[in-house]
């Protein structure tokens, strides 16, 4: 998927995938959701998501309906790190892409 946001192109085919997450619900379930975190060659982070009508990736249909959808959301570096922490991304993957300290 490719999308222009604030005059910048975000492309899942040219960016580097950092991590992938899904909520464990598959198929045509309204709650099925999958997200992938990417970083561009210039260091910009974004999430590409796909989901059913009951997810944040849904899109409106008609006057009162919703259907599944997909999209791209730009994240700051801090938001991207938080996304990784929230989605239990492996610590080695996080260390490879972000500056983190040992506790």
MODELLER restraints for C-alpha pairs under 7 A, 6 or more apart:
rsr = mdl.restraints
at = mdl.atoms
rsr.add(forms.Gaussian(group=physical.xy_distance, feature=features.Distance(at['CA:1:A'], at['CA:11:A']), mean=5.82, stdev=0.5))
rsr.add(forms.Gaussian(group=physical.xy_distance, feature=features.Distance(at['CA:1:A'], at['CA:12:A']), mean=5.49, stdev=0.5))
rsr.add(forms.Gaussian(group=physical.xy_distance, feature=features.Distance(at['CA:2:A'], at['CA:9:A']), mean=6.89, stdev=0.5))
rsr.add(forms.Gaussian(group=physical.xy_distance, feature=features.Distance(at['CA:2:A'], at['CA:10:A']), mean=5.62, stdev=0.5))
rsr.add(forms.Gaussian(group=physical.xy_distance, feature=features.Distance(at['CA:2:A'], at['CA:11:A']), mean=4.23, stdev=0.5))
rsr.add(forms.Gaussian(group=physical.xy_distance, feature=features.Distance(at['CA:2:A'], at['CA:12:A']), mean=6.43, stdev=0.5))
rsr.add(forms.Gaussian(group=physical.xy_distance, feature=features.Distance(at['CA:3:A'], at['CA:9:A']), mean=5.75, stdev=0.5))
rsr.add(forms.Gaussian(group=physical.xy_distance, feature=features.Distance(at['CA:3:A'], at['CA:10:A']), mean=5.37, stdev=0.5))
rsr.add(forms.Gaussian(group=physical.xy_distance, feature=features.Distance(at['CA:3:A'], at['CA:11:A']), mean=6.53, stdev=0.5))
rsr.add(forms.Gaussian(group=physical.xy_distance, feature=features.Distance(at['CA:4:A'], at['CA:10:A']), mean=6.18, stdev=0.5))
rsr.add(forms.Gaussian(group=physical.xy_distance, feature=features.Distance(at['CA:15:A'], at['CA:38:A']), mean=6.02, stdev=0.5))
rsr.add(forms.Gaussian(group=physical.xy_distance, feature=features.Distance(at['CA:15:A'], at['CA:39:A']), mean=5.65, stdev=0.5))
rsr.add(forms.Gaussian(group=physical.xy_distance, feature=features.Distance(at['CA:15:A'], at['CA:40:A']), mean=4.56, stdev=0.5))
rsr.add(forms.Gaussian(group=physical.xy_distance, feature=features.Distance(at['CA:15:A'], at['CA:41:A']), mean=6.55, stdev=0.5))
rsr.add(forms.Gaussian(group=physical.xy_distance, feature=features.Distance(at['CA:16:A'], at['CA:38:A']), mean=5.41, stdev=0.5))
rsr.add(forms.Gaussian(group=physical.xy_distance, feature=features.Distance(at['CA:16:A'], at['CA:39:A']), mean=5.34, stdev=0.5))
rsr.add(forms.Gaussian(group=physical.xy_distance, feature=features.Distance(at['CA:16:A'], at['CA:40:A']), mean=6.25, stdev=0.5))
rsr.add(forms.Gaussian(group=physical.xy_distance, feature=features.Distance(at['CA:17:A'], at['CA:37:A']), mean=6.05, stdev=0.5))
rsr.add(forms.Gaussian(group=physical.xy_distance, feature=features.Distance(at['CA:17:A'], at['CA:38:A']), mean=4.46, stdev=0.5))
rsr.add(forms.Gaussian(group=physical.xy_distance, feature=features.Distance(at['CA:17:A'], at['CA:39:A']), mean=6.64, stdev=0.5))
rsr.add(forms.Gaussian(group=physical.xy_distance, feature=features.Distance(at['CA:18:A'], at['CA:37:A']), mean=5.49, stdev=0.5))
rsr.add(forms.Gaussian(group=physical.xy_distance, feature=features.Distance(at['CA:18:A'], at['CA:38:A']), mean=5.37, stdev=0.5))
rsr.add(forms.Gaussian(group=physical.xy_distance, feature=features.Distance(at['CA:19:A'], at['CA:36:A']), mean=5.76, stdev=0.5))
rsr.add(forms.Gaussian(group=physical.xy_distance, feature=features.Distance(at['CA:19:A'], at['CA:37:A']), mean=5.34, stdev=0.5))
rsr.add(forms.Gaussian(group=physical.xy_distance, feature=features.Distance(at['CA:19:A'], at['CA:89:A']), mean=6.85, stdev=0.5))
rsr.add(forms.Gaussian(group=physical.xy_distance, feature=features.Distance(at['CA:20:A'], at['CA:35:A']), mean=5.88, stdev=0.5))
rsr.add(forms.Gaussian(group=physical.xy_distance, feature=features.Distance(at['CA:20:A'], at['CA:36:A']), mean=4.29, stdev=0.5))
rsr.add(forms.Gaussian(group=physical.xy_distance, feature=features.Distance(at['CA:20:A'], at['CA:37:A']), mean=6.35, stdev=0.5))
rsr.add(forms.Gaussian(group=physical.xy_distance, feature=features.Distance(at['CA:21:A'], at['CA:34:A']), mean=5.75, stdev=0.5))
rsr.add(forms.Gaussian(group=physical.xy_distance, feature=features.Distance(at['CA:21:A'], at['CA:35:A']), mean=5.31, stdev=0.5))
rsr.add(forms.Gaussian(group=physical.xy_distance, feature=features.Distance(at['CA:21:A'], at['CA:36:A']), mean=6.26, stdev=0.5))
rsr.add(forms.Gaussian(group=physical.xy_distance, feature=features.Distance(at['CA:21:A'], at['CA:87:A']), mean=6.66, stdev=0.5))
rsr.add(forms.Gaussian(group=physical.xy_distance, feature=features.Distance(at['CA:22:A'], at['CA:33:A']), mean=5.68, stdev=0.5))
rsr.add(forms.Gaussian(group=physical.xy_distance, feature=features.Distance(at['CA:22:A'], at['CA:34:A']), mean=4.14, stdev=0.5))
rsr.add(forms.Gaussian(group=physical.xy_distance, feature=features.Distance(at['CA:22:A'], at['CA:35:A']), mean=6.21, stdev=0.5))
rsr.add(forms.Gaussian(group=physical.xy_distance, feature=features.Distance(at['CA:23:A'], at['CA:32:A']), mean=6.68, stdev=0.5))
rsr.add(forms.Gaussian(group=physical.xy_distance, feature=features.Distance(at['CA:23:A'], at['CA:33:A']), mean=5.79, stdev=0.5))
rsr.add(forms.Gaussian(group=physical.xy_distance, feature=features.Distance(at['CA:23:A'], at['CA:34:A']), mean=6.64, stdev=0.5))
rsr.add(forms.Gaussian(group=physical.xy_distance, feature=features.Distance(at['CA:25:A'], at['CA:31:A']), mean=6.79, stdev=0.5))
rsr.add(forms.Gaussian(group=physical.xy_distance, feature=features.Distance(at['CA:25:A'], at['CA:32:A']), mean=4.71, stdev=0.5))
rsr.add(forms.Gaussian(group=physical.xy_distance, feature=features.Distance(at['CA:26:A'], at['CA:32:A']), mean=5.42, stdev=0.5))
rsr.add(forms.Gaussian(group=physical.xy_distance, feature=features.Distance(at['CA:29:A'], at['CA:52:A']), mean=6.58, stdev=0.5))
rsr.add(forms.Gaussian(group=physical.xy_distance, feature=features.Distance(at['CA:30:A'], at['CA:52:A']), mean=4.41, stdev=0.5))
rsr.add(forms.Gaussian(group=physical.xy_distance, feature=features.Distance(at['CA:30:A'], at['CA:53:A']), mean=5.07, stdev=0.5))
rsr.add(forms.Gaussian(group=physical.xy_distance, feature=features.Distance(at['CA:30:A'], at['CA:54:A']), mean=5.17, stdev=0.5))
rsr.add(forms.Gaussian(group=physical.xy_distance, feature=features.Distance(at['CA:31:A'], at['CA:51:A']), mean=6.98, stdev=0.5))
rsr.add(forms.Gaussian(group=physical.xy_distance, feature=features.Distance(at['CA:31:A'], at['CA:52:A']), mean=5.43, stdev=0.5))
rsr.add(forms.Gaussian(group=physical.xy_distance, feature=features.Distance(at['CA:31:A'], at['CA:53:A']), mean=6.93, stdev=0.5))
rsr.add(forms.Gaussian(group=physical.xy_distance, feature=features.Distance(at['CA:31:A'], at['CA:54:A']), mean=5.13, stdev=0.5))
rsr.add(forms.Gaussian(group=physical.xy_distance, feature=features.Distance(at['CA:31:A'], at['CA:55:A']), mean=5.82, stdev=0.5))
rsr.add(forms.Gaussian(group=physical.xy_distance, feature=features.Distance(at['CA:32:A'], at['CA:51:A']), mean=5.48, stdev=0.5))
rsr.add(forms.Gaussian(group=physical.xy_distance, feature=features.Distance(at['CA:32:A'], at['CA:52:A']), mean=5.42, stdev=0.5))
rsr.add(forms.Gaussian(group=physical.xy_distance, feature=features.Distance(at['CA:33:A'], at['CA:50:A']), mean=5.77, stdev=0.5))
rsr.add(forms.Gaussian(group=physical.xy_distance, feature=features.Distance(at['CA:33:A'], at['CA:51:A']), mean=4.17, stdev=0.5))
rsr.add(forms.Gaussian(group=physical.xy_distance, feature=features.Distance(at['CA:33:A'], at['CA:52:A']), mean=6.51, stdev=0.5))
rsr.add(forms.Gaussian(group=physical.xy_distance, feature=features.Distance(at['CA:33:A'], at['CA:55:A']), mean=6.72, stdev=0.5))
rsr.add(forms.Gaussian(group=physical.xy_distance, feature=features.Distance(at['CA:34:A'], at['CA:49:A']), mean=5.67, stdev=0.5))
rsr.add(forms.Gaussian(group=physical.xy_distance, feature=features.Distance(at['CA:34:A'], at['CA:50:A']), mean=5.37, stdev=0.5))
rsr.add(forms.Gaussian(group=physical.xy_distance, feature=features.Distance(at['CA:34:A'], at['CA:51:A']), mean=6.33, stdev=0.5))
rsr.add(forms.Gaussian(group=physical.xy_distance, feature=features.Distance(at['CA:35:A'], at['CA:47:A']), mean=6.46, stdev=0.5))
rsr.add(forms.Gaussian(group=physical.xy_distance, feature=features.Distance(at['CA:35:A'], at['CA:48:A']), mean=5.62, stdev=0.5))
rsr.add(forms.Gaussian(group=physical.xy_distance, feature=features.Distance(at['CA:35:A'], at['CA:49:A']), mean=4.23, stdev=0.5))
rsr.add(forms.Gaussian(group=physical.xy_distance, feature=features.Distance(at['CA:35:A'], at['CA:50:A']), mean=6.46, stdev=0.5))
rsr.add(forms.Gaussian(group=physical.xy_distance, feature=features.Distance(at['CA:36:A'], at['CA:47:A']), mean=5.48, stdev=0.5))
rsr.add(forms.Gaussian(group=physical.xy_distance, feature=features.Distance(at['CA:36:A'], at['CA:48:A']), mean=5.31, stdev=0.5))
rsr.add(forms.Gaussian(group=physical.xy_distance, feature=features.Distance(at['CA:36:A'], at['CA:49:A']), mean=6.43, stdev=0.5))
rsr.add(forms.Gaussian(group=physical.xy_distance, feature=features.Distance(at['CA:37:A'], at['CA:46:A']), mean=5.88, stdev=0.5))
rsr.add(forms.Gaussian(group=physical.xy_distance, feature=features.Distance(at['CA:37:A'], at['CA:47:A']), mean=4.49, stdev=0.5))
rsr.add(forms.Gaussian(group=physical.xy_distance, feature=features.Distance(at['CA:37:A'], at['CA:48:A']), mean=6.58, stdev=0.5))
rsr.add(forms.Gaussian(group=physical.xy_distance, feature=features.Distance(at['CA:38:A'], at['CA:45:A']), mean=5.68, stdev=0.5))
rsr.add(forms.Gaussian(group=physical.xy_distance, feature=features.Distance(at['CA:38:A'], at['CA:46:A']), mean=5.37, stdev=0.5))
rsr.add(forms.Gaussian(group=physical.xy_distance, feature=features.Distance(at['CA:38:A'], at['CA:47:A']), mean=6.11, stdev=0.5))
rsr.add(forms.Gaussian(group=physical.xy_distance, feature=features.Distance(at['CA:39:A'], at['CA:45:A']), mean=4.44, stdev=0.5))
rsr.add(forms.Gaussian(group=physical.xy_distance, feature=features.Distance(at['CA:39:A'], at['CA:46:A']), mean=6.43, stdev=0.5))
rsr.add(forms.Gaussian(group=physical.xy_distance, feature=features.Distance(at['CA:45:A'], at['CA:74:A']), mean=6.10, stdev=0.5))
rsr.add(forms.Gaussian(group=physical.xy_distance, feature=features.Distance(at['CA:45:A'], at['CA:75:A']), mean=5.30, stdev=0.5))
rsr.add(forms.Gaussian(group=physical.xy_distance, feature=features.Distance(at['CA:45:A'], at['CA:76:A']), mean=6.38, stdev=0.5))
rsr.add(forms.Gaussian(group=physical.xy_distance, feature=features.Distance(at['CA:45:A'], at['CA:77:A']), mean=6.52, stdev=0.5))
rsr.add(forms.Gaussian(group=physical.xy_distance, feature=features.Distance(at['CA:45:A'], at['CA:80:A']), mean=6.45, stdev=0.5))
rsr.add(forms.Gaussian(group=physical.xy_distance, feature=features.Distance(at['CA:46:A'], at['CA:72:A']), mean=6.64, stdev=0.5))
rsr.add(forms.Gaussian(group=physical.xy_distance, feature=features.Distance(at['CA:46:A'], at['CA:73:A']), mean=5.50, stdev=0.5))
rsr.add(forms.Gaussian(group=physical.xy_distance, feature=features.Distance(at['CA:46:A'], at['CA:74:A']), mean=4.27, stdev=0.5))
rsr.add(forms.Gaussian(group=physical.xy_distance, feature=features.Distance(at['CA:46:A'], at['CA:75:A']), mean=5.19, stdev=0.5))
rsr.add(forms.Gaussian(group=physical.xy_distance, feature=features.Distance(at['CA:47:A'], at['CA:72:A']), mean=5.57, stdev=0.5))
rsr.add(forms.Gaussian(group=physical.xy_distance, feature=features.Distance(at['CA:47:A'], at['CA:73:A']), mean=5.26, stdev=0.5))
rsr.add(forms.Gaussian(group=physical.xy_distance, feature=features.Distance(at['CA:47:A'], at['CA:74:A']), mean=6.50, stdev=0.5))
rsr.add(forms.Gaussian(group=physical.xy_distance, feature=features.Distance(at['CA:48:A'], at['CA:71:A']), mean=5.70, stdev=0.5))
rsr.add(forms.Gaussian(group=physical.xy_distance, feature=features.Distance(at['CA:48:A'], at['CA:72:A']), mean=4.49, stdev=0.5))
rsr.add(forms.Gaussian(group=physical.xy_distance, feature=features.Distance(at['CA:48:A'], at['CA:73:A']), mean=6.59, stdev=0.5))
rsr.add(forms.Gaussian(group=physical.xy_distance, feature=features.Distance(at['CA:49:A'], at['CA:57:A']), mean=6.53, stdev=0.5))
rsr.add(forms.Gaussian(group=physical.xy_distance, feature=features.Distance(at['CA:49:A'], at['CA:70:A']), mean=5.34, stdev=0.5))
rsr.add(forms.Gaussian(group=physical.xy_distance, feature=features.Distance(at['CA:49:A'], at['CA:71:A']), mean=5.52, stdev=0.5))
rsr.add(forms.Gaussian(group=physical.xy_distance, feature=features.Distance(at['CA:49:A'], at['CA:72:A']), mean=6.44, stdev=0.5))
rsr.add(forms.Gaussian(group=physical.xy_distance, feature=features.Distance(at['CA:50:A'], at['CA:57:A']), mean=5.98, stdev=0.5))
rsr.add(forms.Gaussian(group=physical.xy_distance, feature=features.Distance(at['CA:50:A'], at['CA:69:A']), mean=5.81, stdev=0.5))
rsr.add(forms.Gaussian(group=physical.xy_distance, feature=features.Distance(at['CA:50:A'], at['CA:70:A']), mean=4.21, stdev=0.5))
rsr.add(forms.Gaussian(group=physical.xy_distance, feature=features.Distance(at['CA:50:A'], at['CA:71:A']), mean=6.80, stdev=0.5))
rsr.add(forms.Gaussian(group=physical.xy_distance, feature=features.Distance(at['CA:51:A'], at['CA:57:A']), mean=5.25, stdev=0.5))
rsr.add(forms.Gaussian(group=physical.xy_distance, feature=features.Distance(at['CA:51:A'], at['CA:58:A']), mean=6.35, stdev=0.5))
rsr.add(forms.Gaussian(group=physical.xy_distance, feature=features.Distance(at['CA:51:A'], at['CA:68:A']), mean=5.44, stdev=0.5))
rsr.add(forms.Gaussian(group=physical.xy_distance, feature=features.Distance(at['CA:51:A'], at['CA:69:A']), mean=5.69, stdev=0.5))
rsr.add(forms.Gaussian(group=physical.xy_distance, feature=features.Distance(at['CA:51:A'], at['CA:70:A']), mean=6.36, stdev=0.5))
rsr.add(forms.Gaussian(group=physical.xy_distance, feature=features.Distance(at['CA:52:A'], at['CA:58:A']), mean=6.00, stdev=0.5))
rsr.add(forms.Gaussian(group=physical.xy_distance, feature=features.Distance(at['CA:52:A'], at['CA:67:A']), mean=6.45, stdev=0.5))
rsr.add(forms.Gaussian(group=physical.xy_distance, feature=features.Distance(at['CA:52:A'], at['CA:68:A']), mean=3.88, stdev=0.5))
rsr.add(forms.Gaussian(group=physical.xy_distance, feature=features.Distance(at['CA:52:A'], at['CA:69:A']), mean=6.51, stdev=0.5))
rsr.add(forms.Gaussian(group=physical.xy_distance, feature=features.Distance(at['CA:53:A'], at['CA:66:A']), mean=5.39, stdev=0.5))
rsr.add(forms.Gaussian(group=physical.xy_distance, feature=features.Distance(at['CA:53:A'], at['CA:67:A']), mean=4.40, stdev=0.5))
rsr.add(forms.Gaussian(group=physical.xy_distance, feature=features.Distance(at['CA:53:A'], at['CA:68:A']), mean=4.39, stdev=0.5))
rsr.add(forms.Gaussian(group=physical.xy_distance, feature=features.Distance(at['CA:57:A'], at['CA:68:A']), mean=6.75, stdev=0.5))
rsr.add(forms.Gaussian(group=physical.xy_distance, feature=features.Distance(at['CA:57:A'], at['CA:69:A']), mean=5.20, stdev=0.5))
rsr.add(forms.Gaussian(group=physical.xy_distance, feature=features.Distance(at['CA:57:A'], at['CA:70:A']), mean=5.31, stdev=0.5))
rsr.add(forms.Gaussian(group=physical.xy_distance, feature=features.Distance(at['CA:57:A'], at['CA:71:A']), mean=6.47, stdev=0.5))
rsr.add(forms.Gaussian(group=physical.xy_distance, feature=features.Distance(at['CA:58:A'], at['CA:66:A']), mean=6.25, stdev=0.5))
rsr.add(forms.Gaussian(group=physical.xy_distance, feature=features.Distance(at['CA:58:A'], at['CA:67:A']), mean=5.56, stdev=0.5))
rsr.add(forms.Gaussian(group=physical.xy_distance, feature=features.Distance(at['CA:58:A'], at['CA:68:A']), mean=4.60, stdev=0.5))
rsr.add(forms.Gaussian(group=physical.xy_distance, feature=features.Distance(at['CA:58:A'], at['CA:69:A']), mean=4.68, stdev=0.5))
rsr.add(forms.Gaussian(group=physical.xy_distance, feature=features.Distance(at['CA:59:A'], at['CA:66:A']), mean=5.54, stdev=0.5))
rsr.add(forms.Gaussian(group=physical.xy_distance, feature=features.Distance(at['CA:59:A'], at['CA:67:A']), mean=5.62, stdev=0.5))
rsr.add(forms.Gaussian(group=physical.xy_distance, feature=features.Distance(at['CA:59:A'], at['CA:68:A']), mean=6.35, stdev=0.5))
rsr.add(forms.Gaussian(group=physical.xy_distance, feature=features.Distance(at['CA:59:A'], at['CA:69:A']), mean=5.70, stdev=0.5))
rsr.add(forms.Gaussian(group=physical.xy_distance, feature=features.Distance(at['CA:60:A'], at['CA:66:A']), mean=4.44, stdev=0.5))
rsr.add(forms.Gaussian(group=physical.xy_distance, feature=features.Distance(at['CA:60:A'], at['CA:67:A']), mean=6.46, stdev=0.5))
rsr.add(forms.Gaussian(group=physical.xy_distance, feature=features.Distance(at['CA:61:A'], at['CA:67:A']), mean=6.48, stdev=0.5))
